[in-house]
């Protein structure tokens, strides 16, 4: 790699552009030290390589200058404050999670009375009993930036371990409580990652990386994921390594021990779509690991271990998944037995409910659950009200079943379910002040992509909306990593719907809505299918008379941020506003940061082959920005200083390239949040601030003055 000897660190204001309403935007000069990289026969210059060092003085100086510019721009939008209040008003409703019966035979549930930064964990003795606070994460920080990410009770109910995240980071800390009293115990685990607490004996297993280098905690590549055992009452320094694989430093490792079992299931992932699995008898210190699945190219989800029989779902020889069983003492493929065969619907999940199975199928991105016995016989389907997503709370230890139904217009509705009679009883549902779901409708459509593939999409809008080509459309997509876009509620988009906007959610290839084949059709050398699906969704909305390019907004986060960045480069004429959030913008170097290497199963890497390197280079958002005067939409990039999933360098370098390029007069800004990460665990106050800024930017650049009452 060859570097220029000239380093630009001065924060002089350069590249004068115009924003809407004639204001002149002067973008900060980013620190530049051009690096020349060679990818087989391709030479690429990375001008803003210094921005990869997020703790360098020059980067911090640039970040503050960009924050100042973005705030200056947004502060001039006359309706911003009222819009924030209106968005906040839709957040102020009771958010209650499903109850679950834990090992102490009490019922636990999360609840947020409205505007608390984090939901509180409550418990009660009976379903109709008086709840008491068990754990309130709002007390763990002054600003709500410490999030409770998991709760794990010991099988005897005596102890409860819980994990927290600070400022949205993927790094976890584990604490321990006396369950009965709620007293905090001295045990404290740091630098854990992608883990819970798996109880066994007088302690628990957890997964962690070696302590990172100071100053590089949120950017350096994570390697050598180990499983440790922690004995209650001892310091972390005495924890023992239970499992490691020094020959494969890029594998993730996690452990699962079914309730009441002495068998441990070891999952190893990170280099494929799924996970390899081994099984070990913990009651026999001399026992060896027995291989259940050697490959990481298939997905296996363990449902439970009943006696000596493992029940699990898998994609092996079944891209739409099937339910299988195997003996725990001989769990390899040749001993698998099919319980529920593959169907034309995707088997999205299964769980025990007493001595029965609740199996959830997915058809056209909507939930269709059913009840089965353990021999695979269908007892009955569980009917849901229309287009919806369903989640269940159940256990093999008891027959009580609860489920939640949500969709684009319903935050949550809780039901109890009688497995004997099939009767569902509505127990409670959410009501959002100022919003009447009966005024709106969700419909599903199919549209052709570039290659003729039919793609599914949900549209949500006011019932009195006219298809006259003038409607603003907010088009959202993801398209990757086997992640489905199910019908889901967001109070943050209600202002958009109330102002006559259409919310369109496209089920692009790369997701799991139609099984593994749908996922694989949007990966590696087929990744551009995802972008073509998204562009075709926009073209469909225009062709069908819903909107025009001047009223079309696109948004996506993470892999969806990549989607937005790539589509803007491919069709800048098609969109008025683009919001790439926490996106993967440098496709040539993404695998060098934190856990980026884990995404190679979907993306491939620039080191794989000349063909793969050229393909990544052909769509990488920061490498394909036009610089010839082609008008781009108004763009607001978002990232956060504690994002150690998709490091801020992606958005930093992309924004710097955007601002330096000749892409027309519309604003190209970056919103850099502080004490926040990739998105999970963000306090409500920060969520409201972010969406107020996003929608202010959107409305302003669409020329719309929104109704804010």
C-alpha positions as CSV (number, residue, x, y, z in Angstrom):
1,X,0.0,0.0,0.0
2,X,1.3,3.4,-1.0
3,X,0.4,6.5,0.8
4,X,0.6,10.2,-0.1
5,X,3.0,12.2,2.0
6,X,0.5,15.1,2.2
7,X,-1.8,15.1,5.2
8,X,-4.6,17.6,5.3
9,X,-5.9,18.1,8.8
10,X,-7.0,21.7,8.7
11,X,-10.8,22.2,9.2
12,X,-11.1,24.9,6.6
13,X,-14.5,25.2,5.1
14,X,-14.5,24.1,1.4
15,X,-16.8,22.9,-1.3
16,X,-19.5,25.6,-1.4
17,X,-22.9,24.2,-2.3
18,X,-26.5,25.3,-2.1
19,X,-29.1,23.9,0.2
20,X,-32.9,24.2,-0.2
21,X,-34.2,27.8,0.1
22,X,-31.0,29.2,-1.2
23,X,-28.8,28.8,1.9
24,X,-25.1,28.2,1.1
25,X,-23.7,25.1,2.6
26,X,-20.0,25.0,3.3
27,X,-18.7,21.6,4.1
28,X,-15.8,20.9,6.4
29,X,-12.6,19.7,4.7
30,X,-12.1,16.1,5.9
31,X,-8.6,15.0,6.9
32,X,-7.1,13.4,3.8
33,X,-4.1,11.2,3.3
34,X,-4.8,9.2,0.1
35,X,-4.0,5.5,0.3
36,X,-3.6,3.4,-2.8
37,X,-4.7,-0.2,-2.4
38,X,-4.3,-3.1,-4.9
39,X,-7.1,-5.7,-5.2
40,X,-5.7,-8.2,-7.6
41,X,-5.7,-6.2,-10.9
42,X,-7.7,-3.3,-9.5
43,X,-6.1,-0.2,-8.0
44,X,-8.3,1.9,-5.7
45,X,-7.5,5.2,-4.0
46,X,-9.0,5.8,-0.5
47,X,-8.7,9.6,0.0
48,X,-10.1,9.8,3.4
49,X,-8.3,6.9,5.1
50,X,-7.5,9.0,8.2
51,X,-11.2,9.0,9.1
52,X,-10.9,5.3,10.0
53,X,-9.2,6.4,13.1
54,X,-12.2,7.7,15.1
55,X,-10.1,8.8,18.0
56,X,-7.6,10.9,16.1
57,X,-7.6,14.6,16.8
58,X,-8.2,15.5,13.1
59,X,-11.2,13.1,13.0
60,X,-12.7,14.4,16.2
61,X,-12.3,18.0,14.9
62,X,-14.0,17.0,11.6
63,X,-16.8,15.3,13.5
64,X,-17.5,18.4,15.5
65,X,-17.5,20.6,12.4
66,X,-20.0,18.2,10.7
67,X,-22.2,18.1,13.8
68,X,-22.2,21.9,13.9
69,X,-23.1,22.2,10.2
70,X,-25.9,19.7,10.4
71,X,-27.4,21.3,13.5
72,X,-27.1,24.7,11.8
73,X,-29.0,23.4,8.8
74,X,-31.7,21.6,10.8
75,X,-32.2,24.5,13.3
76,X,-33.3,26.7,10.4
77,X,-36.2,24.4,9.6
78,X,-39.2,26.3,11.0
79,X,-41.3,23.4,12.0
80,X,-38.6,21.2,13.6
81,X,-39.5,21.8,17.2
82,X,-43.2,21.3,16.7
83,X,-42.5,18.2,14.7
84,X,-40.4,16.8,17.5
85,X,-43.3,17.4,19.9
86,X,-45.8,15.7,17.6
87,X,-43.5,12.6,17.1
88,X,-43.0,12.5,20.9
89,X,-46.7,12.5,21.5
90,X,-47.1,9.3,19.5
91,X,-44.4,7.7,21.7
92,X,-46.4,8.4,24.9
93,X,-48.4,5.2,25.2
94,X,-48.1,2.1,27.4
95,X,-45.7,-0.5,25.9
96,X,-46.1,-3.8,27.6
97,X,-44.3,-7.0,26.7
98,X,-45.6,-10.6,26.9
99,X,-45.4,-12.2,30.3
100,X,-43.3,-15.3,30.9
101,X,-43.3,-17.7,33.8
102,X,-39.7,-18.1,35.1
103,X,-38.0,-20.7,37.2
104,X,-39.1,-19.1,40.5
105,X,-42.8,-19.6,39.3
106,X,-43.3,-15.8,39.1
107,X,-44.5,-14.0,36.0
108,X,-42.1,-11.4,34.5
109,X,-42.7,-8.8,31.8
110,X,-41.3,-5.6,30.5
111,X,-43.2,-2.4,30.5
112,X,-42.7,1.3,29.6
113,X,-45.5,3.6,30.8
114,X,-44.8,5.9,27.9
115,X,-41.8,8.1,27.9
116,X,-39.2,6.2,30.0
117,X,-35.9,5.9,28.2
118,X,-35.7,2.2,28.9
119,X,-38.4,-0.4,29.6
120,X,-38.7,-1.6,33.2
121,X,-38.7,-5.3,34.1
122,X,-41.5,-6.2,36.5
123,X,-42.6,-9.4,38.2
124,X,-45.8,-10.6,40.0
125,X,-46.9,-13.7,41.8
126,X,-50.0,-14.3,39.7
127,X,-51.2,-13.0,36.3
128,X,-53.7,-10.7,38.0
129,X,-51.4,-9.9,40.9
130,X,-49.7,-6.6,41.8
131,X,-46.5,-6.1,39.9
132,X,-43.3,-5.0,41.5
133,X,-40.2,-3.6,39.9
134,X,-37.5,-6.3,39.5
135,X,-35.0,-4.4,37.5
136,X,-35.2,-0.8,36.3
137,X,-32.4,0.0,33.7
138,X,-33.3,3.7,33.9
139,X,-31.5,3.8,37.3
140,X,-28.3,2.5,35.7
141,X,-27.4,5.8,34.0
142,X,-28.5,9.5,34.2
143,X,-29.3,9.7,30.5
144,X,-30.8,6.3,29.7
145,X,-27.9,5.2,27.6
146,X,-27.4,2.0,29.6
147,X,-29.7,-0.7,28.1
148,X,-30.8,-4.0,29.7
149,X,-30.1,-6.6,26.9
150,X,-30.9,-9.9,28.6
151,X,-32.0,-11.6,31.7
152,X,-31.0,-15.2,32.6
153,X,-32.3,-17.0,35.7
154,X,-30.6,-20.0,37.2
155,X,-32.7,-23.2,36.9
156,X,-33.3,-23.3,40.7
157,X,-34.6,-19.7,40.6
158,X,-32.0,-18.5,43.2
159,X,-29.9,-16.2,41.0
160,X,-30.5,-14.0,38.0
161,X,-27.8,-12.8,35.7
162,X,-28.4,-9.8,33.4
163,X,-26.5,-8.2,30.6
164,X,-26.2,-4.6,29.8
165,X,-24.9,-2.5,27.0
166,X,-23.4,1.0,27.4
167,X,-24.1,3.7,24.8
168,X,-25.4,1.2,22.2
169,X,-22.1,-0.8,22.0
170,X,-22.1,-4.5,21.3
171,X,-19.8,-5.0,24.3
172,X,-21.7,-6.5,27.2
173,X,-21.3,-6.6,30.9
174,X,-22.8,-9.2,33.1
175,X,-24.1,-8.6,36.6
176,X,-25.7,-11.0,39.2
177,X,-28.8,-10.6,41.4
178,X,-30.2,-12.6,44.3
179,X,-33.6,-13.3,42.7
180,X,-35.7,-13.3,45.8
181,X,-34.4,-10.0,47.2
182,X,-33.2,-8.3,44.1
183,X,-29.9,-7.6,45.9
184,X,-26.9,-6.9,43.6
185,X,-24.1,-9.4,44.1
186,X,-20.4,-8.7,43.7
187,X,-20.0,-10.7,40.5
188,X,-19.2,-8.6,37.4
189,X,-18.1,-9.7,33.9
190,X,-16.6,-7.2,31.4
191,X,-15.7,-7.4,27.7
192,X,-18.3,-10.1,26.9
193,X,-19.9,-10.0,23.5
194,X,-22.7,-11.8,21.7
195,X,-23.6,-13.7,24.8
196,X,-26.1,-14.5,27.5
197,X,-25.5,-16.5,30.7
198,X,-25.9,-20.2,30.4
199,X,-26.4,-21.7,33.8
200,X,-24.9,-25.0,34.9
201,X,-23.8,-26.2,38.4
202,X,-22.8,-23.4,40.7
203,X,-22.1,-20.9,37.9
204,X,-22.7,-20.0,34.2
205,X,-21.0,-20.0,30.9
206,X,-20.6,-16.9,28.8
207,X,-18.8,-15.8,25.6
208,X,-16.1,-13.1,25.4
209,X,-13.2,-11.7,23.4
210,X,-9.8,-10.9,24.9
211,X,-9.7,-7.4,26.4
212,X,-9.3,-4.9,23.5
213,X,-6.5,-2.5,23.0
214,X,-7.1,0.8,24.8
215,X,-8.4,3.4,22.4
216,X,-9.5,0.8,19.8
217,X,-12.4,-0.8,21.7
218,X,-14.9,0.2,19.1
219,X,-13.0,-0.3,15.8
220,X,-10.3,-3.1,16.0
221,X,-11.2,-6.5,14.5
222,X,-12.6,-8.9,17.1
223,X,-10.9,-12.3,17.1
224,X,-10.7,-15.4,19.3
225,X,-14.2,-15.6,20.7
226,X,-14.0,-17.9,23.7
227,X,-16.4,-19.6,26.1
228,X,-15.7,-19.0,29.8
229,X,-17.1,-20.5,33.0
230,X,-17.8,-18.2,35.9
231,X,-18.3,-19.6,39.4
232,X,-20.7,-17.6,41.6
233,X,-18.9,-15.5,44.2
234,X,-15.5,-15.4,42.4
235,X,-13.8,-12.6,40.5
236,X,-13.7,-12.6,36.7
237,X,-9.9,-13.1,36.8
238,X,-10.6,-16.6,38.1
239,X,-13.0,-17.6,35.3
240,X,-11.8,-20.6,33.3
241,X,-11.7,-21.0,29.5
242,X,-14.2,-23.8,28.7
243,X,-13.8,-23.7,24.9
244,X,-11.7,-22.0,22.3
245,X,-10.6,-22.7,18.8
246,X,-7.2,-21.1,18.1
247,X,-7.2,-22.5,14.6
248,X,-10.3,-20.5,13.6
249,X,-10.0,-17.0,15.3
250,X,-12.9,-15.6,13.3
251,X,-15.5,-18.0,14.6
252,X,-18.2,-17.0,17.0
253,X,-18.9,-19.5,19.8
254,X,-22.0,-19.8,22.0
255,X,-23.3,-22.5,24.4
256,X,-26.8,-23.7,25.0
257,X,-27.9,-26.0,27.8
258,X,-31.6,-27.0,27.7
259,X,-33.4,-26.7,31.1
260,X,-32.7,-29.6,33.4
261,X,-30.2,-31.1,31.0
262,X,-26.5,-32.0,31.4
263,X,-25.9,-31.8,27.7
264,X,-24.2,-28.7,26.2
265,X,-24.7,-27.6,22.6
266,X,-21.8,-25.7,21.2
267,X,-22.6,-23.4,18.2
268,X,-19.8,-22.1,16.0
269,X,-20.6,-19.5,13.4
270,X,-19.2,-16.5,11.6
271,X,-18.0,-17.9,8.3
272,X,-21.3,-19.1,6.8
273,X,-25.0,-18.6,6.7
274,X,-25.6,-20.9,9.7
275,X,-23.7,-22.6,12.5
276,X,-21.8,-25.8,13.1
277,X,-23.0,-27.7,16.2
278,X,-21.3,-30.1,18.6
279,X,-22.8,-31.8,21.7
280,X,-21.1,-32.7,25.0
281,X,-22.2,-34.6,28.1
282,X,-21.2,-32.3,31.0
283,X,-21.9,-34.9,33.6
284,X,-18.9,-36.9,32.3
285,X,-15.7,-35.0,32.5
286,X,-14.1,-37.4,30.1
287,X,-16.7,-37.1,27.4
288,X,-15.8,-35.9,23.9
289,X,-17.6,-33.4,21.7
290,X,-20.0,-35.2,19.3
291,X,-20.5,-33.5,16.0
292,X,-24.2,-32.8,15.1
293,X,-23.6,-30.5,12.1
294,X,-20.1,-29.9,10.7
295,X,-21.0,-27.1,8.2
296,X,-21.8,-23.4,8.8
297,X,-23.7,-23.3,5.6
298,X,-27.0,-24.5,7.0
299,X,-29.3,-23.1,9.8
300,X,-30.2,-25.3,12.7
301,X,-32.3,-24.0,15.7
302,X,-32.5,-26.2,18.7
303,X,-36.0,-26.2,20.1
304,X,-35.5,-28.5,23.1
305,X,-34.0,-31.7,24.5
306,X,-36.7,-34.1,25.7
307,X,-35.3,-37.1,27.4
308,X,-32.6,-38.2,25.0
309,X,-34.2,-36.7,21.9
310,X,-33.2,-33.4,20.3
311,X,-36.0,-31.4,18.5
312,X,-34.8,-28.8,16.0
313,X,-35.6,-27.0,12.8
314,X,-33.2,-26.9,9.9
315,X,-32.6,-25.8,6.4
316,X,-30.6,-28.9,5.5
317,X,-32.1,-30.3,2.3
318,X,-35.1,-28.0,3.0
319,X,-34.7,-24.3,2.0
320,X,-38.1,-23.5,3.5
321,X,-37.1,-25.5,6.7
322,X,-38.5,-28.6,8.3
323,X,-38.7,-29.9,11.9
324,X,-36.5,-32.9,12.9
325,X,-35.4,-35.0,15.8
326,X,-32.2,-36.8,16.6
327,X,-30.8,-38.9,19.5
328,X,-28.5,-36.7,21.7
329,X,-26.0,-39.5,21.9
330,X,-25.7,-39.9,18.2
331,X,-26.9,-36.5,16.7
332,X,-25.2,-36.6,13.3
333,X,-27.3,-36.3,10.0
334,X,-27.6,-40.0,9.3
335,X,-29.7,-40.3,12.5
336,X,-32.0,-37.4,11.9
337,X,-35.7,-38.1,11.7
338,X,-38.2,-35.8,10.0
339,X,-41.2,-34.7,12.2
340,X,-42.7,-32.0,10.1
341,X,-41.7,-31.9,6.4
342,X,-40.9,-28.8,4.4
343,X,-43.9,-27.0,2.8
344,X,-44.4,-24.1,0.4
345,X,-44.4,-21.7,3.4
346,X,-41.3,-20.9,5.4
347,X,-41.1,-22.6,8.8
348,X,-39.9,-19.5,10.6
349,X,-39.8,-20.8,14.2
350,X,-41.0,-23.4,16.7
351,X,-41.2,-23.7,20.4
352,X,-42.6,-26.0,23.1
353,X,-45.9,-25.4,24.8
354,X,-46.3,-28.0,27.4
355,X,-46.1,-31.3,25.5
356,X,-47.0,-29.7,22.2
357,X,-45.3,-27.5,19.6
358,X,-46.2,-24.1,18.4
359,X,-44.9,-23.8,14.8
360,X,-44.9,-20.4,13.1
361,X,-45.0,-20.3,9.3
362,X,-44.3,-17.2,7.2
363,X,-46.3,-16.6,4.1
364,X,-45.8,-13.3,2.1
365,X,-44.0,-11.8,5.1
366,X,-46.9,-12.5,7.5
367,X,-47.2,-14.9,10.4
368,X,-49.3,-18.1,10.3
369,X,-48.9,-20.1,13.5
370,X,-50.2,-23.6,14.2
371,X,-50.2,-26.2,17.0
372,X,-48.7,-29.6,16.5
373,X,-48.1,-32.7,18.6
374,X,-44.5,-34.0,19.0
375,X,-45.2,-36.6,16.3
376,X,-45.7,-33.9,13.8
377,X,-49.5,-34.1,13.6
378,X,-51.3,-30.8,13.0
379,X,-53.8,-30.1,15.8
380,X,-55.1,-26.8,14.5
381,X,-54.0,-23.5,13.0
382,X,-54.0,-20.4,15.2
383,X,-55.9,-17.7,13.4
384,X,-54.6,-14.1,13.5
385,X,-56.4,-10.9,12.5
386,X,-55.2,-10.2,9.0
387,X,-51.7,-9.1,8.0
388,X,-49.6,-9.4,11.2
389,X,-46.6,-10.6,13.1
390,X,-47.0,-13.0,16.0
391,X,-44.7,-13.9,18.9
392,X,-45.3,-16.5,21.6
393,X,-44.4,-17.0,25.2
394,X,-44.6,-20.6,26.2
395,X,-42.5,-23.4,27.8
396,X,-42.3,-27.1,28.1
397,X,-42.6,-26.7,31.9
398,X,-46.2,-25.6,31.8
399,X,-49.3,-25.3,29.5
400,X,-49.7,-21.5,29.7
401,X,-49.4,-19.8,26.3
402,X,-49.5,-16.1,25.6
403,X,-49.0,-14.4,22.2
404,X,-48.7,-11.0,20.8
405,X,-50.0,-9.7,17.5
406,X,-48.6,-6.5,15.9
407,X,-48.7,-4.9,12.5
408,X,-48.1,-1.5,10.8
409,X,-51.1,0.0,12.6
410,X,-51.2,-2.0,15.9
411,X,-48.4,-1.7,18.4
412,X,-49.3,-4.8,20.4
413,X,-52.3,-6.9,21.3
414,X,-51.9,-9.7,23.9
415,X,-53.8,-12.9,23.9
416,X,-53.9,-16.0,26.1
417,X,-54.2,-19.3,24.2
418,X,-55.8,-22.5,25.4
419,X,-54.0,-25.4,23.7
420,X,-56.7,-27.8,24.7
421,X,-59.6,-25.9,23.1
422,X,-57.9,-23.6,20.7
423,X,-59.6,-20.6,22.2
424,X,-57.7,-17.2,22.1
425,X,-58.7,-14.5,24.6
426,X,-57.7,-10.9,24.1
427,X,-56.2,-9.8,27.5
428,X,-55.0,-6.2,26.6
429,X,-54.0,-4.1,23.7
430,X,-52.2,-0.8,23.1
431,X,-53.9,2.5,22.3
432,X,-51.9,5.3,20.9
433,X,-53.2,8.8,21.7
434,X,-54.1,10.9,18.7
435,X,-54.0,7.9,16.3
436,X,-57.0,6.0,15.0
437,X,-55.9,2.9,13.1
438,X,-59.3,2.6,11.5
439,X,-58.4,5.6,9.4
440,X,-55.6,3.7,7.7
441,X,-55.2,0.5,5.7
442,X,-52.4,-1.9,4.8
443,X,-52.4,-3.7,1.5
444,X,-50.0,-6.1,-0.1
445,X,-48.8,-5.9,-3.7
446,X,-46.4,-7.8,-6.0
447,X,-44.2,-6.0,-8.6
448,X,-41.7,-7.3,-11.1
449,X,-38.0,-6.7,-10.5
450,X,-35.5,-6.1,-13.3
451,X,-35.1,-9.8,-14.1
452,X,-38.8,-10.5,-13.9
453,X,-38.8,-11.9,-10.3
454,X,-42.0,-10.9,-8.5
455,X,-41.3,-9.1,-5.2
456,X,-43.7,-8.6,-2.4
457,X,-44.4,-5.3,-0.7
458,X,-46.7,-3.9,2.0
459,X,-48.2,-0.4,1.5
460,X,-49.7,1.5,4.5
461,X,-51.7,4.8,4.0
462,X,-54.8,6.8,4.9
463,X,-58.0,5.2,3.5
464,X,-59.0,8.5,1.9
465,X,-55.7,8.9,0.0
466,X,-56.0,9.3,-3.8
467,X,-53.8,7.7,-6.3
468,X,-53.1,10.9,-8.2
469,X,-49.3,10.8,-8.4
470,X,-48.7,13.4,-5.8
471,X,-48.4,11.3,-2.6
472,X,-45.1,11.3,-0.7
473,X,-43.7,7.8,-0.3
474,X,-41.3,6.5,2.3
475,X,-39.8,3.4,0.8
476,X,-37.9,1.1,3.3
477,X,-35.8,-2.0,2.6
478,X,-33.1,-4.2,4.0
479,X,-32.5,-7.3,1.8
480,X,-29.8,-9.3,3.5
481,X,-28.5,-11.8,6.1
482,X,-31.6,-13.9,6.0
483,X,-33.5,-11.2,7.9
484,X,-37.2,-10.8,7.1
485,X,-39.2,-7.6,7.2
486,X,-42.4,-8.6,9.0
487,X,-45.3,-6.3,9.7
488,X,-44.2,-4.1,12.6
489,X,-45.3,-0.9,14.3
490,X,-43.3,2.2,14.7
491,X,-44.8,5.3,16.4
492,X,-42.1,7.3,14.7
493,X,-43.8,7.0,11.3
494,X,-47.3,8.0,12.4
495,X,-46.7,11.6,11.7
496,X,-45.8,10.6,8.1
497,X,-49.0,8.7,7.7
498,X,-51.1,11.5,9.3
499,X,-49.6,13.9,6.7
500,X,-50.8,11.8,3.8
501,X,-47.6,9.8,3.3
502,X,-47.4,6.2,2.2
503,X,-45.1,3.8,4.0
504,X,-43.9,1.1,1.6
505,X,-41.9,-1.8,2.9
506,X,-40.4,-4.1,0.2
507,X,-39.4,-7.8,0.9
508,X,-36.2,-7.8,-1.2
509,X,-34.1,-10.8,-2.0
510,X,-31.4,-11.4,0.6
511,X,-34.1,-11.7,3.3
512,X,-35.7,-14.9,4.6
513,X,-39.3,-14.1,3.6
514,X,-39.3,-16.9,1.0
515,X,-36.6,-19.2,2.5
516,X,-33.0,-19.8,1.9
517,X,-33.2,-19.6,-1.9
518,X,-34.6,-16.1,-1.6
519,X,-31.8,-15.2,0.8
520,X,-29.0,-16.7,-1.4
521,X,-30.4,-14.9,-4.5
522,X,-29.3,-11.6,-2.8
523,X,-25.8,-12.6,-1.7
524,X,-22.3,-12.3,-3.0
525,X,-22.2,-12.2,-6.9
526,X,-26.0,-11.8,-6.8
527,X,-26.1,-8.8,-4.4
528,X,-27.2,-6.4,-7.1
529,X,-30.5,-8.3,-7.3
530,X,-31.3,-6.6,-4.0
531,X,-30.6,-3.1,-5.4
532,X,-32.6,-3.9,-8.5
533,X,-35.5,-5.1,-6.4
534,X,-35.5,-1.8,-4.5
535,X,-35.2,0.4,-7.5
536,X,-38.0,-1.6,-9.1
537,X,-40.2,-0.9,-6.1
538,X,-39.7,2.8,-6.6
539,X,-40.5,2.5,-10.3
540,X,-43.6,0.5,-9.5
541,X,-44.9,3.2,-7.1
542,X,-44.4,5.8,-9.8
543,X,-45.8,3.7,-12.7
544,X,-48.9,2.8,-10.6
545,X,-49.7,6.5,-10.0
546,X,-48.9,6.6,-6.3
547,X,-46.1,9.2,-6.5
548,X,-43.3,10.8,-8.5
549,X,-39.5,10.9,-8.1
550,X,-39.9,14.4,-6.6
551,X,-41.9,12.9,-3.7
552,X,-40.0,9.6,-3.1
553,X,-37.9,9.0,0.0
554,X,-35.7,5.9,0.6
555,X,-34.3,4.8,3.9
556,X,-32.5,1.8,5.2
557,X,-30.1,1.0,8.1
558,X,-26.9,-1.1,8.3
559,X,-27.1,-3.5,5.4
560,X,-30.1,-1.3,4.4
561,X,-27.8,1.8,4.5
562,X,-25.6,0.0,2.0
563,X,-28.8,-0.6,-0.1
564,X,-29.7,3.1,0.0
565,X,-26.1,4.3,-0.9
566,X,-25.9,1.8,-3.8
567,X,-29.3,2.7,-5.2
568,X,-28.6,6.4,-5.1
569,X,-25.5,5.9,-7.1
570,X,-27.3,3.7,-9.6
571,X,-30.5,5.9,-10.0
572,X,-30.0,9.3,-8.5
573,X,-32.8,10.6,-10.7
574,X,-35.4,8.4,-9.0
575,X,-35.4,9.8,-5.5
576,X,-35.9,13.2,-3.8
577,X,-34.4,12.3,-0.4
578,X,-32.2,9.4,0.8
579,X,-31.5,8.4,4.4
580,X,-28.6,5.9,4.6
581,X,-28.4,5.0,8.3
582,X,-25.4,3.3,9.9
583,X,-24.6,1.8,6.5
584,X,-21.8,-0.5,5.2
585,X,-20.3,2.0,2.7
586,X,-16.8,0.7,2.1
587,X,-17.3,-2.7,0.6
588,X,-13.6,-3.2,-0.1
589,X,-12.4,-2.9,3.6
590,X,-15.5,-3.7,5.7
591,X,-14.1,-7.0,6.8
592,X,-11.2,-5.3,8.6
593,X,-13.2,-3.7,11.4
594,X,-14.7,-5.3,14.6
595,X,-16.9,-8.2,13.3
596,X,-17.1,-7.1,9.7
597,X,-15.5,-10.4,8.7
598,X,-18.7,-12.1,9.8
599,X,-20.6,-10.6,6.8
600,X,-18.5,-12.3,4.2
601,X,-21.1,-15.1,3.9
602,X,-23.5,-12.5,2.4
603,X,-21.0,-10.1,0.7
604,X,-17.8,-12.0,-0.1
605,X,-14.6,-10.0,0.4
606,X,-12.2,-8.1,-1.8
607,X,-9.5,-10.7,-0.9
608,X,-11.6,-13.7,-2.2
609,X,-11.0,-13.5,-5.9
610,X,-10.5,-10.9,-8.8
611,X,-14.1,-11.4,-9.7
612,X,-15.4,-10.8,-6.2
613,X,-13.2,-7.7,-5.7
614,X,-14.4,-6.2,-9.0
615,X,-18.0,-6.9,-8.1
616,X,-17.7,-5.3,-4.7
617,X,-15.9,-2.3,-6.3
618,X,-18.7,-2.0,-8.9
619,X,-21.4,-1.1,-6.3
620,X,-19.5,0.0,-3.1
621,X,-21.4,3.2,-2.2
622,X,-18.3,5.4,-1.4
623,X,-16.5,4.2,-4.5
624,X,-19.2,4.9,-7.0
625,X,-20.4,8.5,-6.2
626,X,-20.8,10.4,-9.5
627,X,-18.6,13.5,-9.8
628,X,-19.8,14.9,-13.1
629,X,-22.6,17.3,-12.0
630,X,-25.3,14.6,-12.0
631,X,-27.9,15.8,-9.5
632,X,-28.2,13.6,-6.4
633,X,-31.2,13.6,-4.0
634,X,-30.9,15.4,-0.6
635,X,-29.0,13.0,1.6
636,X,-28.7,12.8,5.4
637,X,-26.2,10.1,6.5
638,X,-26.5,8.9,10.1
639,X,-24.0,7.1,12.3
640,X,-23.0,7.1,16.0
641,X,-19.8,7.3,17.9
642,X,-20.2,4.0,19.8
643,X,-21.3,1.9,16.8
644,X,-18.9,-1.1,16.9
645,X,-21.1,-3.1,14.6
646,X,-20.8,-1.0,11.5
647,X,-18.0,1.4,12.5
648,X,-18.5,5.1,11.9
649,X,-15.6,5.2,9.4
650,X,-18.0,3.8,6.8
651,X,-20.3,6.8,7.1
652,X,-17.5,9.2,7.7
653,X,-15.7,8.4,4.5
654,X,-18.9,8.1,2.5
655,X,-20.0,11.6,3.7
656,X,-16.6,13.1,2.9
657,X,-16.7,11.7,-0.6
658,X,-20.3,12.9,-1.1
659,X,-19.4,16.4,0.1
660,X,-16.3,16.7,-2.1
661,X,-18.1,15.4,-5.3
662,X,-20.1,17.5,-7.8
663,X,-23.6,16.0,-7.2
664,X,-25.8,19.1,-7.5
665,X,-27.2,21.6,-5.1
666,X,-29.2,19.5,-2.7
667,X,-27.7,19.1,0.8
668,X,-25.4,16.2,1.7
669,X,-25.2,16.1,5.5
670,X,-24.2,13.6,8.2
671,X,-25.8,13.3,11.6
672,X,-23.4,11.8,14.1
673,X,-25.0,10.8,17.4
674,X,-23.1,10.7,20.6
675,X,-23.2,8.0,23.3
676,X,-25.1,5.8,20.9
677,X,-24.4,2.7,18.8
678,X,-25.9,0.7,16.0
679,X,-29.4,1.3,17.2
680,X,-30.3,-1.3,19.8
681,X,-31.0,0.0,23.3
682,X,-31.2,3.6,22.3
683,X,-33.2,5.6,24.9
684,X,-36.5,7.0,23.8
685,X,-35.3,10.6,24.1
686,X,-32.5,10.0,21.6
687,X,-34.9,8.1,19.3
688,X,-37.3,11.1,19.3
689,X,-34.5,13.5,18.6
690,X,-33.2,11.4,15.7
691,X,-36.6,11.0,14.0
692,X,-37.5,14.6,14.5
693,X,-34.3,15.4,12.6
694,X,-34.8,12.8,9.9
695,X,-38.4,13.8,9.2
696,X,-37.6,17.5,9.4
697,X,-34.9,17.0,6.7
698,X,-37.3,14.9,4.6
699,X,-40.3,17.3,4.8
700,X,-38.1,20.3,4.2
701,X,-36.5,18.8,1.1
702,X,-39.9,17.6,-0.2
703,X,-41.3,21.1,0.2
704,X,-43.9,19.9,2.6
705,X,-45.0,21.8,5.8
706,X,-46.3,19.0,7.9
707,X,-49.3,19.0,10.2
708,X,-47.9,18.8,13.7
709,X,-51.1,18.7,15.8
